């Protein structure tokens, strides 16, 4: 397919990278907050579509992980968006608990301070205790 | 730094991948809409911080591109967020025109149809004419 065809097509043909992965943004369908970014391989994407719950591919552990399988903090997928060149996805998700393993609603809990290129500031507070959620 | 240090630190230490790139999500600061995803190398990030306007690294053209340099559709950066493990950024941006080169406000103008794993549907309409914006 040409670039123009990919951009104007109604055929879903996600483009996985040289490692077989596609970046995926999970966005809270209600608030619009970007919750996290992770990767899917084809199997993870198929599982996500089939089950209606987000499943990713862990690059560090090199295996599928259904988001929430350990913490209980699942992502119910309401809609899957794809970008113009079909090499990135947005999942609009419904969540009922914090999504970052560090205890925050979103992984993006820090921002660069104004007029600094080095200093971060926290822009969110922890909403759950990861030590309790991630029980051994 | 340990993982925990990276997660709890107020030191901005973005982690570029093996190609020297970090994925960046541009999000409309007013509407929360995810506009596009692109990549930055260190030089692009430095330029973005310094100028206050988003500059990316084009993987296809292998060079820096200030978003809007051709179309006039710039991204004024209001805030730069970083995720827990500092390998992804969110730019909260102010825009005054469509951000997708295909003529849409956002690159994510299509979604997978309910109960389909193949069929997309358009969820947005074009808001500008790319042929006019990208004049030769």
Interface residues (C-beta under 8 A of the other chain):
Chain A: X7 X8 X9 X10 X11 X12 X23 X25 X27 X31 X32 X33 X34 X36 X37 X46 X49 X50 X79 X80 X81 X82 X83 X84 X85 X88 X90 X100 X101 X102 X104 X107 X108 X109 X110 X111 X112 X116 X117 X118 X119 X120 X121 X122 X123
Chain B: X7 X8 X9 X10 X11 X12 X23 X25 X27 X31 X32 X33 X34 X36 X37 X46 X49 X50 X79 X80 X81 X82 X83 X84 X85 X88 X90 X100 X101 X102 X104 X107 X108 X109 X110 X111 X112 X116 X117 X118 X119 X120 X121 X122 X123
